[in-house]
Amino acid sequence: MTEIWIGSLREYNLISALLLLIMIVSILQGLLRGASRSVGRLFTLFSGGLLSLLSILASVPFTVWIAPKVQQWLGSLALPSRELSRWEQLYYTLITAVRDFPLMRFAVVFILSYWLIRSITGLICAFAFGGGSLFGRLAAGREGTASGISRLMGAGIGTVIGAARCLMVIAALFIVVTLFPNSGFSRYVEASPVYQQGARTIIEPLTGGLIKEKLPVFTRGAREELNEILQRRYEVVDAEISQDIEQAAAKITANAKNDEEKARRLYEWIGSRVDYDYDKVRDYEEKDIWHEQTPQMTFNSRRGVCIDYSRLYAVMARSQGLQVKVVTGLGYDGRGGYGPHAWNEVYLSEKEIWIPLDATWAKSGNWFNPPAFYETHIADNVI
């Protein structure tokens, strides 16, 4: 083990140096504290870890039991039919995300459950083992100066504490490397022989396939949900639909036979009547000034950029009972590159599918669910 540490340091690996520093500091702390106080620290470290582990184990079944009840409780939540403040937009976005997305709901309920159970168990242990108990006296340590033997014993206990701390750091790095295996940071971490020794001989066998196999799958699902949450925030921001917009949308879609015909008519109306606002783009690119506008402002002025087209389409479509998303990402710029862009996806109930459309580009051709739509549009994975 010593040869691994020395060889790693010779290669100037900062991960190995960090782990060595943690170990040295822990040993010095044990040396200065002496045996009794070091035992108290050791007990605090392991008892805290044990309580955290037990709290996690208790939180999982509790979350599984209560999460459906939380969804049912939030099911009656309705967005206010008025313009929302920024704080209200954030609040309702989070609340509806917890209600509608299972991973988000599980994560939030689990965190709250863990915090509650961990706090309760911590208070119980504080009352049971604090004060004049044996563990309380060990944590407090003896008065006076520690003897030489006590200091040596403390250094030994500090070594154990240092090893535990190093394993915690290695476990955290192991998770990062598992999630981002191809990043430069992960490759640098894996170049540390000390990390490799701890990860391969302790962390990986201890966790089995839980982290290495299950965590990336869970993370991909969480990313997809996060993207959905961020994309649908405009449902909250634009929850209020004015009477004139609703009446215009109703007139445009009158006598439409199905959702697809409704969606296409709205696409054609917005694409042909709203003009692209090049002045707004110029102010943003040259002066770093962004003119925020609501769908009502776009409807009134008949001018806007891609996000304004998309938000107006979403509001008009929702007013006629269509499910629609505002999607952000990158759009092909016609010069071999891509730039920030926004478009929509709408759900066709008769076909049970989501289809893409881009009203901003409607004047340049057919961008209502063309076959090669996603060759020119790249949706964000995470905003």
Backbone torsions as a table, in degrees:
resi	resn	phi	psi	omega
1	MET	NA	-42.1	179.8
2	THR	-61.8	-39.4	179.6
3	GLU	-63.1	-35.5	178.8
4	ILE	-64.6	-44.6	178.7
5	TRP	-60.6	-49.6	-175.9
6	ILE	-64.3	-45.1	179.9
7	GLY	-62.4	-38.4	179.1
8	SER	-66.3	-41.0	-179.9
9	LEU	-67.2	-33.3	177.7
10	ARG	-63.3	-27.4	178.3
11	GLU	-87.2	4.4	177.5
12	TYR	57.5	42.1	177.1
13	ASN	-84.8	119.3	-175.2
14	LEU	-69.6	-27.1	178.1
15	ILE	-65.5	-46.0	177.2
16	SER	-62.9	-40.9	179.4
17	ALA	-62.9	-40.2	178.4
18	LEU	-62.5	-46.1	-179.9
19	LEU	-64.4	-39.4	177.3
20	LEU	-64.5	-40.6	178.9
21	LEU	-62.2	-41.9	177.9
22	ILE	-60.0	-42.5	-179.6
23	MET	-65.4	-45.7	-178.8
24	ILE	-63.3	-45.6	179.7
25	VAL	-60.9	-41.6	179.9
26	SER	-63.8	-41.9	178.7
27	ILE	-64.7	-43.9	179.0
28	LEU	-63.7	-39.0	177.2
29	GLN	-62.1	-43.2	177.8
30	GLY	-63.9	-39.0	179.3
31	LEU	-62.9	-40.7	-178.9
32	LEU	-75.7	-33.7	-177.1
33	ARG	-77.2	-34.1	-172.5
34	GLY	88.7	178.2	-172.0
35	ALA	-66.7	-50.9	-171.3
36	SER	-65.0	-45.0	-179.8
37	ARG	-69.1	-33.3	177.5
38	SER	-67.4	-37.5	175.7
39	VAL	-61.4	-41.1	177.2
40	GLY	-60.7	-43.4	178.1
41	ARG	-63.9	-42.1	179.0
42	LEU	-61.6	-44.3	178.7
43	PHE	-62.6	-43.0	179.5
44	THR	-61.2	-42.6	-179.6
45	LEU	-62.7	-50.3	-175.6
46	PHE	-76.1	-34.6	177.5
47	SER	-67.7	-38.0	176.1
48	GLY	-63.6	-43.3	177.6
49	GLY	-63.4	-39.9	179.4
50	LEU	-65.3	-43.5	178.2
51	LEU	-62.2	-39.8	178.7
52	SER	-63.9	-42.6	179.6
53	LEU	-63.7	-46.2	178.9
54	LEU	-63.0	-37.4	178.9
55	SER	-65.9	-38.9	176.8
56	ILE	-63.4	-46.1	-179.5
57	LEU	-62.1	-34.8	178.8
58	ALA	-77.6	-30.1	-176.5
59	SER	-71.9	-32.2	-176.7
60	VAL	-61.8	-56.3	179.9
61	PRO	-65.2	-33.5	178.7
62	PHE	-64.0	-40.9	179.2
63	THR	-66.1	-42.7	178.2
64	VAL	-59.3	-36.9	-178.5
65	TRP	-74.7	-41.8	-171.0
66	ILE	-92.2	-20.2	-177.3
67	ALA	-57.2	-45.6	177.5
68	PRO	-61.4	-33.2	178.6
69	LYS	-68.7	-36.0	176.3
70	VAL	-64.8	-42.8	178.2
71	GLN	-61.9	-42.4	179.3
72	GLN	-64.6	-39.9	-179.9
73	TRP	-65.1	-38.1	-179.7
74	LEU	-83.6	-6.7	-176.7
75	GLY	-62.2	-28.7	-178.1
76	SER	-85.7	0.3	-178.2
77	LEU	-67.9	130.4	177.5
78	ALA	-124.4	139.3	179.4
79	LEU	-72.4	137.5	178.1
80	PRO	-62.5	139.0	179.8
81	SER	-87.5	61.5	178.4
82	ARG	-155.4	169.5	178.1
83	GLU	-71.1	131.2	-175.4
84	LEU	-98.9	146.0	173.5
85	SER	-72.2	169.4	-179.3
86	ARG	-61.2	-41.3	179.2
87	TRP	-66.1	-37.5	177.7
88	GLU	-68.1	-38.1	176.8
89	GLN	-60.5	-45.4	178.7
90	LEU	-62.9	-44.1	-178.4
91	TYR	-61.5	-50.4	-176.9
92	TYR	-71.0	-29.6	174.8
93	THR	-63.5	-45.1	179.8
94	LEU	-67.0	-43.4	-177.9
95	ILE	-64.5	-46.3	179.6
96	THR	-68.0	-30.2	176.5
97	ALA	-66.6	-42.5	177.0
98	VAL	-62.8	-36.9	-178.8
99	ARG	-70.3	-40.5	-167.7
100	ASP	-101.4	-16.7	-175.8
101	PHE	-115.6	117.2	-172.4
102	PRO	-62.8	-41.3	179.9
103	LEU	-67.4	-41.3	177.7
104	MET	-62.1	-43.3	-179.6
105	ARG	-64.1	-45.1	179.9
106	PHE	-61.9	-43.2	-177.8
107	ALA	-63.5	-46.4	-178.1
108	VAL	-65.8	-46.5	-178.9
109	VAL	-65.7	-38.3	179.4
110	PHE	-63.6	-45.6	-179.9
111	ILE	-61.0	-44.8	179.5
112	LEU	-66.1	-40.0	179.1
113	SER	-64.8	-44.4	179.1
114	TYR	-61.3	-46.3	-179.4
115	TRP	-59.2	-42.6	-179.0
116	LEU	-66.6	-49.1	-178.1
117	ILE	-66.1	-41.4	179.9
118	ARG	-64.8	-38.5	179.1
119	SER	-65.9	-42.3	-179.2
120	ILE	-65.6	-46.7	180.0
121	THR	-65.4	-35.3	177.6
122	GLY	-64.3	-41.3	178.5
123	LEU	-66.4	-40.8	179.2
124	ILE	-61.9	-45.6	180.0
125	CYS	-66.6	-34.5	179.0
126	ALA	-63.5	-41.2	178.9
127	PHE	-73.3	-36.6	-174.8
128	ALA	-76.7	-37.9	-172.4
129	PHE	-116.0	1.5	-179.2
130	GLY	-83.8	-171.3	173.4
131	GLY	63.5	-119.3	-172.6
132	GLY	-93.2	8.7	-179.6
133	SER	-72.8	171.7	179.9
134	LEU	-58.6	-46.5	-177.8
135	PHE	-68.0	-34.6	176.8
136	GLY	-63.5	-41.0	179.1
137	ARG	-69.0	-36.2	177.9
138	LEU	-65.9	-41.2	-179.8
139	ALA	-66.4	-36.3	-178.8
140	ALA	-75.4	-33.0	179.6
141	GLY	81.8	172.7	179.9
142	ARG	-89.7	152.2	175.5
143	GLU	-76.5	152.3	175.4
144	GLY	98.5	-175.6	-175.2
145	THR	-90.8	134.9	-179.9
146	ALA	-72.8	144.4	178.7
147	SER	-77.3	171.3	179.9
148	GLY	-61.6	-42.9	179.8
149	ILE	-64.4	-41.4	179.4
150	SER	-61.2	-40.2	-179.6
151	ARG	-66.7	-40.2	178.0
152	LEU	-63.4	-41.6	176.6
153	MET	-64.3	-38.6	177.3
154	GLY	-62.5	-38.9	177.7
155	ALA	-63.4	-38.2	177.5
156	GLY	-64.2	-42.9	177.9
157	ILE	-66.7	-36.7	176.6
158	GLY	-60.7	-33.8	176.8
159	THR	-62.7	-41.4	178.3
160	VAL	-64.4	-44.7	179.0
161	ILE	-62.0	-43.1	178.8
162	GLY	-60.7	-41.3	178.4
163	ALA	-62.6	-40.6	178.8
164	ALA	-64.8	-42.4	178.4
165	ARG	-64.4	-41.3	178.1
166	CYS	-61.9	-39.9	178.6
167	LEU	-64.5	-36.0	176.9
168	MET	-63.0	-43.4	179.2
169	VAL	-65.4	-43.5	179.2
170	ILE	-62.6	-39.9	178.6
171	ALA	-62.3	-42.4	178.6
172	ALA	-64.5	-42.9	178.1
173	LEU	-65.6	-35.3	178.8
174	PHE	-61.4	-39.9	178.0
175	ILE	-65.0	-44.6	179.7
176	VAL	-62.1	-45.7	180.0
177	VAL	-63.0	-38.3	178.9
178	THR	-65.2	-40.4	-178.2
179	LEU	-75.5	-36.0	-176.4
180	PHE	-126.8	67.8	-172.0
181	PRO	-66.9	-23.3	-175.0
182	ASN	-101.1	4.4	-179.2
183	SER	-77.3	157.7	178.7
184	GLY	-63.4	-37.1	179.3
185	PHE	-63.6	-43.2	-179.6
186	SER	-63.2	-40.8	178.9
187	ARG	-65.0	-36.3	178.8
188	TYR	-67.5	-41.4	178.0
189	VAL	-61.3	-45.3	-178.2
190	GLU	-68.3	-16.4	176.7
191	ALA	-75.9	-9.9	178.8
192	SER	-83.3	115.9	177.9
193	PRO	-61.1	-33.0	179.8
194	VAL	-65.2	-44.7	176.9
195	TYR	-61.1	-47.0	-179.2
196	GLN	-57.7	-42.5	-179.7
197	GLN	-61.0	-48.2	-178.5
198	GLY	-69.3	-40.4	-177.1
199	ALA	-68.5	-43.8	-173.9
200	ARG	-80.3	-33.5	-175.5
201	THR	-93.7	-20.1	-176.4
202	ILE	-123.1	-59.3	-172.4
203	ILE	-65.3	-51.1	-176.9
204	GLU	-64.4	-47.5	176.2
205	PRO	-63.0	-34.7	-178.0
206	LEU	-67.7	-39.9	-177.2
207	THR	-91.0	-11.1	-177.5
208	GLY	63.7	-133.5	178.6
209	GLY	-96.5	7.4	-174.6
210	LEU	-59.2	-50.7	-177.7
211	ILE	-80.9	-49.3	-171.5
212	LYS	-69.2	-33.2	-175.6
213	GLU	-102.8	-43.4	-173.5
214	LYS	-84.6	-37.2	-174.3
215	LEU	-61.7	-44.9	178.3
216	PRO	-60.7	-36.7	178.1
217	VAL	-64.4	-46.1	178.4
218	PHE	-61.9	-41.1	-177.9
219	THR	-66.1	-39.8	177.3
220	ARG	-61.8	-42.6	176.7
221	GLY	-62.4	-40.9	179.2
222	ALA	-65.2	-39.3	178.0
223	ARG	-62.9	-42.4	179.4
224	GLU	-62.3	-42.4	178.5
225	GLU	-65.5	-42.3	180.0
226	LEU	-60.6	-41.6	178.0
227	ASN	-61.7	-43.4	178.2
228	GLU	-61.1	-42.0	-179.3
229	ILE	-63.2	-46.0	-178.2
230	LEU	-68.6	-36.2	-180.0
231	GLN	-68.9	-35.6	-174.4
232	ARG	-89.3	6.8	-179.2
233	ARG	-60.6	-23.4	179.8
234	TYR	-70.3	-18.7	173.6
235	GLU	-63.2	-34.2	178.2
236	VAL	-80.6	-47.3	-178.3
237	VAL	-59.7	-39.6	-176.0
238	ASP	-107.9	35.9	-178.0
239	ALA	-65.2	-33.6	-179.2
240	GLU	-79.0	125.5	178.5
241	ILE	-116.8	118.8	-176.9
242	SER	-72.1	160.8	-176.4
243	GLN	-66.8	-38.4	-177.8
244	ASP	-68.9	-36.0	176.0
245	ILE	-67.0	-43.9	179.7
246	GLU	-63.0	-41.9	179.8
247	GLN	-65.9	-40.1	178.4
248	ALA	-64.3	-43.0	179.5
249	ALA	-64.6	-38.8	178.7
250	ALA	-64.5	-39.5	179.6
251	LYS	-67.4	-40.5	-178.8
252	ILE	-64.9	-38.7	-174.8
253	THR	-97.4	8.4	-178.4
254	ALA	-58.2	134.8	178.2
255	ASN	67.1	13.2	175.5
256	ALA	-65.6	138.8	-173.4
257	LYS	-79.2	-28.5	-176.0
258	ASN	-156.3	-178.4	-178.9
259	ASP	-63.3	-38.0	-178.0
260	GLU	-63.3	-40.8	179.4
261	GLU	-68.6	-38.7	175.4
262	LYS	-60.0	-48.5	-177.2
263	ALA	-62.4	-41.2	-178.7
264	ARG	-68.4	-41.2	179.9
265	ARG	-62.2	-42.0	178.7
266	LEU	-66.3	-39.9	177.4
267	TYR	-60.0	-46.6	-178.5
268	GLU	-67.0	-38.2	-178.2
269	TRP	-66.6	-49.8	-179.3
270	ILE	-66.5	-42.5	-178.0
271	GLY	-63.6	-29.6	-177.0
272	SER	-95.2	-19.4	-174.1
273	ARG	-108.9	-18.9	177.7
274	VAL	-97.9	129.4	179.5
275	ASP	-96.6	146.8	-179.9
276	TYR	-72.8	132.2	-175.4
277	ASP	-93.4	88.9	-179.7
278	TYR	-69.3	-28.9	177.9
279	ASP	-63.9	-38.0	178.7
280	LYS	-64.7	-42.0	178.3
281	VAL	-65.2	-41.3	-179.1
282	ARG	-63.8	-42.4	178.7
283	ASP	-61.5	-38.5	-178.4
284	TYR	-72.2	-43.7	-175.3
285	GLU	-75.3	-37.0	-174.6
286	GLU	-96.5	-30.9	-175.5
287	LYS	-116.1	-2.7	-177.8
288	ASP	57.8	37.9	178.0
289	ILE	-113.5	121.4	179.9
290	TRP	-108.4	122.9	179.0
291	HIS	-93.7	96.9	178.8
292	GLU	-69.8	136.8	177.5
293	GLN	-142.7	149.4	-179.5
294	THR	-89.1	164.8	174.0
295	PRO	-57.0	-32.8	178.1
296	GLN	-63.4	-40.9	178.6
297	MET	-65.4	-39.4	177.7
298	THR	-65.9	-41.3	179.9
299	PHE	-63.1	-41.3	-177.6
300	ASN	-73.5	-42.7	-174.4
301	SER	-86.8	-21.0	-174.9
302	ARG	59.0	31.3	178.0
303	ARG	-137.2	148.9	178.4
304	GLY	172.5	177.7	174.2
305	VAL	-110.2	-174.0	-170.1
306	CYS	-54.9	-42.8	-178.1
307	ILE	-66.5	-30.1	179.2
308	ASP	-73.9	-40.5	173.4
309	TYR	-56.9	-47.6	-173.8
310	SER	-66.7	-41.4	179.8
311	ARG	-67.8	-39.8	177.8
312	LEU	-65.1	-42.7	178.0
313	TYR	-59.6	-44.5	-177.8
314	ALA	-61.6	-43.6	-179.1
315	VAL	-65.1	-45.7	-179.4
316	MET	-64.9	-41.3	-179.6
317	ALA	-66.0	-43.7	-179.9
318	ARG	-64.6	-32.2	179.5
319	SER	-64.7	-19.3	179.7
320	GLN	-108.1	20.0	172.8
321	GLY	83.2	11.3	178.3
322	LEU	-88.5	144.9	171.0
323	GLN	-87.6	127.5	-174.3
324	VAL	-146.1	148.2	177.7
325	LYS	-119.0	149.0	165.9
326	VAL	-97.4	119.1	-176.1
327	VAL	-109.6	130.6	176.1
328	THR	-112.1	154.1	-179.6
329	GLY	171.0	-135.8	-179.0
330	LEU	-124.0	141.7	177.1
331	GLY	-122.8	146.1	-179.7
332	TYR	-65.4	132.7	-174.9
333	ASP	-94.9	2.5	178.1
334	GLY	80.9	-1.2	-178.7
335	ARG	-122.0	21.3	179.0
336	GLY	91.6	3.4	-179.4
337	GLY	-129.4	-175.7	180.0
338	TYR	-130.7	149.8	177.4
339	GLY	-136.1	166.6	179.5
340	PRO	-56.1	137.4	-175.7
341	HIS	-152.7	165.1	176.8
342	ALA	-144.0	146.8	178.6
343	TRP	-152.9	-165.7	-176.7
344	ASN	-129.9	157.3	165.2
345	GLU	-127.0	137.0	-178.4
346	VAL	-127.4	144.3	-177.0
347	TYR	-94.0	128.5	177.1
348	LEU	-102.0	106.6	-174.7
349	SER	-65.2	-31.4	-178.2
350	GLU	-70.5	-24.3	178.4
351	LYS	-109.1	-8.9	-179.2
352	GLU	54.9	46.8	178.6
353	ILE	-141.3	155.6	170.4
354	TRP	-95.9	135.5	177.5
355	ILE	-124.6	149.3	179.4
356	PRO	-92.5	155.7	173.7
357	LEU	-154.7	153.1	-178.0
358	ASP	-135.2	93.9	-178.8
359	ALA	-67.5	-26.0	179.6
360	THR	-62.0	-35.9	-176.9
361	TRP	-95.8	7.1	-172.0
362	ALA	-58.8	-32.6	-177.6
363	LYS	-73.6	-12.6	-178.7
364	SER	-98.2	-1.6	-179.1
365	GLY	153.1	-167.8	-179.5
366	ASN	-88.4	108.2	177.2
367	TRP	-117.6	29.5	172.9
368	PHE	-100.4	94.9	178.5
369	ASN	53.3	49.9	174.5
370	PRO	-74.4	158.1	-176.2
371	PRO	-58.3	-37.1	-173.9
372	ALA	-102.6	30.3	-174.5
373	PHE	-55.8	-46.9	-174.2
374	TYR	-84.0	10.1	167.4
375	GLU	-82.6	-18.9	179.8
376	THR	-116.4	-5.5	-179.3
377	HIS	-127.1	127.4	179.2
378	ILE	-121.5	110.2	-179.6
379	ALA	-73.0	147.0	176.6
380	ASP	-64.8	140.2	169.2
381	ASN	-82.4	-46.8	174.8
382	VAL	-139.4	128.9	179.3
383	ILE	-85.5	NA	NA
